[in-house]
């Protein structure tokens, strides 16, 4: 699953992101709209992580989605 597919299916995938990052609100996840950079920024700000760490988490979540597809 690539990021264009994630954007297109964001309403369904938002639940998976919510499970991964439970502190994020529905509004915050809605704002991300399946955009990789937005999601990385949210993980950074919400969890106080460095950019590289946030990128690694988002990429790991993406890899899980690809494996499930």
N, C-alpha and C positions, 0 to 999 in steps of 0.2 A: 504494500500500500504506500503510495507516494503522498507528498503533502498536498497535491491538488485533490486527490481522493479524500484525504482527511478533511479538507475545507468543505468539499461537497457533502460529506456525511457527518459534519460536525455535530448536528443535533443528536445523532445516535452515539457518537464517540465521546461526547461530553461526559457521559456517565462513567466511561472508563477513565477519563482524566480525573474526574471527581474522586474515584476510588483511589487513584494514585496519589493525588494531592488533596486530601480531605479538608484542608483549611481554606481552600478557595471557595468563594461563593459562586452561585449560579451566574450572577451578574458579571463577575470577573471572567469566568470561563466563556460566557457569551461574548464578552468584549474581545477575547482572543480570536474567535471566529476560525479556529483551526490553523492559524498562522503560526509557524514555528517560532519566529522572532518574538511575537507577542507572548507566546506561552513561556518561552525562556525568560522574558522580562518578568512575567508574573511569578514564576518559580523563584527567581532572584529576589524580588522585592518581598514576597510573602514569607519566604523561608530564610531570608538573609544569607543567601548563598552567593559565592563568586560566580561570575559568568561561566567559566569553564565547567564548574560543577553543575550548574543549572542546565547547560547544554548537554552534558553527559546524561543527566536524568531524563531530559526530554527525548534524547536520541535512544535511550534504553526503552522508554515507553513506546516510541515509534517502532523499534525493532520487535517488541512484543506484539504490536498490532500487525506487523508484516508476517510474523510467524503464525498468527491466528487466522490470517486471511486465506 
